[in-house]
Amino acid sequence: MDNSSGFTEALVQMLASDMPMILSLIFGGCCSQLITLGQFIFVAVEGLRHQLTWGKYGPKLKKTVVPLSNWLFLVTLFFIVSLLNNIALGYNISMPLHIIFRSGGLIVNMIMGAIILGKRYSVGQIVGVVLVTAGVIWATLDNASNTTESNSGSTADFIIGITLLIIAMVLSAGMGLFQEVTYKKYGKQWREGLFYTHFLALPFFLLFSNNLLGQIDEYNKSPLMPVSKVLEQIPVLGSAASLIPAALMSILHTIEIRKLWAYLIMNVVTQYGCIAGVNRMTSVSTSLTLNLVLNLRKFTSLIISIIYFENDFGFGAKMGTVFVFFGTLIYTRAGIKSNSTTATTMQQEKKNH
């Protein structure tokens, strides 16, 4: 499979689509189950337009190209990984350490790809992955050192938390490889995958019904704000509110919405672009390349948060940026070189036949 196919295009698409969410909603409680549910409902409903067809008795879902059991397996794995990552936070695991472990999944993905699928990686790809991982970890540690975080808990709790993160990391890498194999076997069914991995996951949220009801109550109690004021409060993008015609702004000023619900809507809409980009890239690249891009997205979010909240951009953050930059270049160059070699070999084989 093409390791760098669409790498640059997908990278730009994902970062660009995720940028509004990072800038405007970084303070909005990204770990909220309600936000996650909202995203899943939006993606599932939007995806219906691609999956519905007309039958004898009205609209019905199209027959899937990929067996439903594959999508259900992926959804179950995703749910388990998310659950383990969330539970780990309750076992004396700091958020920086949490991010570091999730970033380490890039190397785990490479190791599992070699062991399970017999993949072989070039020296350039290995060096690129190591540099990107080291850069993310270094920048995270540097940013964490500028904040005071109290971690009171037993050693046993810490060990349990680390164990949960390790299991989640391995399962996440396995999930990525399974997706890669699925798309390789059944073709680029990324829209089908986008719909079913969200649609089939909705019943799982019933397990968090009490938590969701509590969050809905909190959202309903948030202050009412005119839509015009909500737009003005969005960091960076808020400055564009001045471009909206005065007549339209006056109308928006009369429409009020609960503040948290407004942020939820903006999160769901902007996050959709990122989710779609991830699924589309999954169908055209390897799991390792996708993992690399996701790490770059996390790193970009970290750097933007440092700049936006005016944290000290220390030596570690600067060196982390350098590591990530050169690691990405090395990995991309190695992938292009590998593809060129593969294409030459295939042409040679055709001539011999």
Disulfide bonds with the S-S distance in Angstrom:
none
